[in-house]
Amino acid sequence: MTLLEKLLGHTLIQAGNTFGLLAAMCVSVALSIWLEQKYQWASKVSGSIIALVLAMAMANIGILPTSCVLYDDIVWGVVVPLGIPLLLLQCNLRKIWRDAGRMLTIFLIGAAGTICGAFLAFYLLRGAYAAAGGSVTDLAAVTSMMTGSYIGGSVNFSAMAMQHGLNGTDVAAAATVADNLLMALYFFVLVAFAGMRFFRSHYPHPHITEVEQGSAGQDAQTQAAAFWSRKNISLKDIAFNLAYATVVVLASNSIAAVFSPLSASGVPGSFQAGLTDFIGKFFGSQYVWITTISIFVATFMDRQVEKMHGSQEIGTYFIYLFLFVIGVPANIYTVVTKSPLLLVLTFIMVVVNMVFCFCGAKLLRFDLEDAIIASNANIGGPTTAAGMAIAQGWAKLAGPAMLAGVLGYVIGNYAGTVVGIILGA
């Protein structure tokens, strides 16, 4: 329980106060964007990370609740799906295919790192976890959950939790907090890597250079202010962008609903069942179809897309709102008091993933940005990876990040299941 909750008996802004929560979220995002465009230090950190930190701070003090309808249903269920098609309008696949191939390669290397990190973390911590009174079986289940999450995303985390019977338990709650806290802190690290001389000297970084050169000669502005300079946009542009996004999401949900019943509820028992389950999971994901339709439009209707001004700005604002919500569940008190070892577990897995991604990029002579965004797609998922790419000004990597992250949604459940079986969950 936070300080304000002890004093008031509830958070300062309660979960049912939708407009109070909306005001806190929108003001925080506006402040983050202003800071990013006003000060050099904030531009290097990025406004998205500042918004995330503000959310963490307010949740840990007790100003904001960690869960509410605004976060769970509106932002996750409406804002994020609408933001993705708008962001992906920048991604003409004919122009970025080389980058997409690189991203997928590093992403898969990172997924292998997540699995290796899972085994390493489990065997290093099982003795200490048992000595602290915890069940080794529960630790194996959490490791399975985190494997799914750190290859795919929260969808895989929930699926593995249900598969191991931990959904809604204290163990799952502590693992959720550890996951969100580590993910939030890791975003700081990834953004910091992009600005470090060590990494810039050892990796090519064309996207970073492009952003910096684009803002050269504008000393009064930060890189963010130069990148997000005022553009020509009309009421018609806003109307067309939102209409386009809603139609894409509607079509994607309708198509996904046709395939999702094919997905099995348990572990596939045969090759045919496994194949059917794979088809159900992959083609039953709305994000697969949102990505597919959006990429198709951006690639084959590029002349029409060029006339839709403002899509990047609107989509980016939606992603900022999403990243604010990501920071809210990271309750430090819960991790410290309930299960600090789970924080160590996630830390080990994240570090090993990072080592695989950056070493793989180095050996293959890929760009620094490829390693950063691919690792983000592993740990955070497609939306956070695309959000970071856009926030840093690397718009061309948003599409590959989404493709890699969506693939993670599919293989995450299988990897998590295998790890859980081997560890005895």
Stockholm file with secondary structure:
# STOCKHOLM 1.0

chainA/1-425         MTLLEKLLGHTLIQAGNTFGLLAAMCVSVALSIWLEQKYQWASKVSGSIIALVLAMAMANIGILPTSCVLYDDIVWGVVVPLGIPLLLLQCNLRKIWRDAGRMLTIFLIGAAGTICGAFLAFYLLRGAYAAAGGSVTDLAAVTSMMTGSYIGGSVNFSAMAMQHGLNGTDVAAAATVADNLLMALYFFVLVAFAGMRFFRSHYPHPHITEVEQGSAGQDAQTQAAAFWSRKNISLKDIAFNLAYATVVVLASNSIAAVFSPLSASGVPGSFQAGLTDFIGKFFGSQYVWITTISIFVATFMDRQVEKMHGSQEIGTYFIYLFLFVIGVPANIYTVVTKSPLLLVLTFIMVVVNMVFCFCGAKLLRFDLEDAIIASNANIGGPTTAAGMAIAQGWAKLAGPAMLAGVLGYVIGNYAGTVVGIILGA
#=GR chainA/1-425 SS CCHHHHHHSSCSSCTTCHHHHHHHHHHHHHHHHHHHHHCHHHHHHCHHHHHHHHHHHHHHHTSSCSCCHIIIIIIIIIIHHHHHHHHHTTCCHHHHHHHHHHHHHHHHHHHHHHHHHHHHHHHHHHHHHHHTTCCHHHHHHHHHHHHHHTTSCHHHHHHHHHHTTCTTSHHHHHHHHHHHHHHHHHHHHHHHHHHCHHHHHHSCCHHHHHHHHHTTTCTTSCHHHHHTCCCCCCHHHHHHHHHHHHHHHHHHHHHHHHHGGGSCSSCCCSHHHHHHHHHHHHHTCHHHHHHHHHHHHHHHCHHHHTTCTTHHHHHHHHHHHHHHHHHTTCCHHHHHHHCHHHHHHHHHHHHHHHHHHHHHHHHTTCCHHHHHHHHHHHHTCHHHHHHHHHHTTCGGGHHHHHHHHHHHHHHHHHHHHHHHHHHTC
#=GC SS_cons         CCHHHHHHSSCSSCTTCHHHHHHHHHHHHHHHHHHHHHCHHHHHHCHHHHHHHHHHHHHHHTSSCSCCHIIIIIIIIIIHHHHHHHHHTTCCHHHHHHHHHHHHHHHHHHHHHHHHHHHHHHHHHHHHHHHTTCCHHHHHHHHHHHHHHTTSCHHHHHHHHHHTTCTTSHHHHHHHHHHHHHHHHHHHHHHHHHHCHHHHHHSCCHHHHHHHHHTTTCTTSCHHHHHTCCCCCCHHHHHHHHHHHHHHHHHHHHHHHHHGGGSCSSCCCSHHHHHHHHHHHHHTCHHHHHHHHHHHHHHHCHHHHTTCTTHHHHHHHHHHHHHHHHHTTCCHHHHHHHCHHHHHHHHHHHHHHHHHHHHHHHHTTCCHHHHHHHHHHHHTCHHHHHHHHHHTTCGGGHHHHHHHHHHHHHHHHHHHHHHHHHHTC
//
